[in-house]
Each structure stands twice: as structure tokens, then as C-alpha cells.
Amino acid sequence: MTCPSVLPEYQKRTIAQIVRGENMDDIRNYIAAGRVDEQDENGSSAIMWCAWHGTVEIARLLVKSKADLNIQDERGSTALISCAVNGTVEVAKLLVESKANLDIQDELGRTALMFCAWHDTVEIARLLVESKADLDIQNREGFTALLSCALHGRVEIARLLVESKATLDIQNKICQRLVASNCDR
């Protein structure tokens, strides 16, 4: 076992610190040490931190180094979901071009497209739709991206989904319970 005091500087830092530092030599050392898919205490990998912070040059290097684009953290989030939350368009484009799975669901069944609806990241929603993301996946409560748009008032993304032929008559569990409880009166 190596004594921490003699470790190279890049090995003393967390994945997040390395990515945020944007030092390409540290990133190359990180990759050379076989840490390309290493996950931190929350399950986040370097590609996820790139998606979170929009560090596209580091993301390119990680993709070239065969990073797992679909790795999930402890809550099931992926790099593409992080892009949808944070609006990091260039990293999202790289992930889509590199064949990341567009339809991975987190622990609650939410997809990147649903997160676009919640966070109003229109450009990433358009990218996902044009790249053939499944428009009708339902989360655990039965919400689709379109129902999420309706809930959050995201008109532009809703219009995009409707024009792209998202199913209009999907009901979720919450709506079914409301209808049932109102019909019982």
C-alpha cells in the first residue's frame, strides 16, 4: 500500500476536484491510472461531473478513453440526466453522438427527457427528440415527459413533444386516483 503523503497530487484529489480543476495533465494521469469509470462516494463518475459542470474538453477525452457513458450513480442518474438538469448542451451533444443510452431511467423511473421538461432545457429536449428518445416512457407515478411539461408549464417542450407524436392519452397514477376519488362522491 502506498503512503498517502507520497501519492502524486492527482491521486489525492476526488474525481470532482480533478474535473473541476480542468487540468488536462491531471485528467490524462487519472485515465492512465485506470480510473476512467471510478465512482465517488455518491456513485458519480468523471463523465457525470463533466456533464454537471459542462467541461466538454474533458468529456471528449473521457469518451475517447472509453468511459462508460451510461454509468449510474446511487440514485440512478446518468451523465445525460445531469446534462438535462444543468443545461450543459455541448456535453449532451457529445454523449448523444457517442451513443449514450437516451432512455435510461433513474430510481424513480425518470429519464433525461423528463428532466428537460422539469428544468426547461429546451435545446437538450430537442436533441433527445431528434435522436429518437422514447417520448412515452412513464416514471413510477406514470408521468411521461409530456405530462411533466403540463405539470410544470413547459409549453415549448410540450409543443415539441406533441409535434413529434408523443402519445396524448396516457394517464398517470395520480390522475387516475383523482378521477376515482371524485367519481366516488
C-alpha positions, -999 to +999 in steps of 0.1 A: +000+000+000+013+035-009+016+061+018-008+090+010+019+115+015+039+102-014+010+098-038+010+120-069-011+151-064-039+140-088-044+108-068-050+128-036-080+146-051-115+134-057-130+129-091-150+161-088-119+181-078-099+167-108-127+175-133-134+210-119-097+218-119-097+213-157-060+204-157-057+181-187-024+165-174-043+155-142-071+141-163-046+121-185-029+107-154-063+098-139-072+079-171-037+063-173-042+050-138-073+031-149-097+054-131-118+064-161-150+049-146-142+052-109-171+064-089-171+087-059-190+081-026-223+091-043-216+070-074-207+099-097-181+092-123-158+117-141-182+118-171-210+127-148-190+155-133-182+168-168-220+167-176-227+186-143-200+213-149-201+215-187-164+206-191-167+194-227-130+190-235-125+167-205-157+148-215-142+143-250-110+129-236-131+105-214-152+094-243-121+088-264-108+067-234-139+045-235-156+059-204-189+042-196-214+068-208-243+050-192-229+045-157-254+054-130-249+069-096-266+058-064-299+074-074-297+060-110-288+093-126-266+093-157-244+119-174-272+126-198-296+132-170-271+156-154-269+175-188-307+178-188-308+192-153-279+217-158-284+226-194-249+216-205-257+213-242-223+207-256-217+177-233-252+164-241-244+166-278-211+147-273-229+120-252-257+116-279-231+115-307-211+089-288-242+067-285-252+071-248-285+054-240-311+081-243-338+063-222-321+052-190-344+057-160-333+067-126-345+050-094-379+069-097-382+060-134-373+095-147-355+099-180-333+127-193-363+139-214-384+142-183-357+162-166-357+185-196-394+191-190-388+199-153-358+221-159-369+237-192-338+227-210-353+231-244-322+226-266-314+193-249-350+182-252-349+189-289-316+170-292-331+140-274-363+140-295-344+144-328-321+115-317-352+093-312-355+092-274-387+073-263-413+100-258-438+079-239-417+063-211-436+066-178-419+071-144-431+052-113-460+076-109-470+072-145-457+106-157-443+110-192-422+139-204-454+154-219-473+151-186-443+166-169-445+196-193-481+201-185-474+199-147-446+225-150-460+247-177-432+240-202-451+250-234-422+249-258-411+214-249-447+202-248-452+216-283-421+198-295-433+165-280-468+168-295-454+177-329-431+146-325-461+124-319-459+118-282-489+098-270-516+122-258-539+099-239-515+084-213-529+087-178-508+085-148-515+071-114-521+105-097-547+115-124-564+081-121-566+085-083-580+120-086-606+108-111-615+078-090-618+098-058-640+124-075-662+098-091-669+081-057-688+111-044 
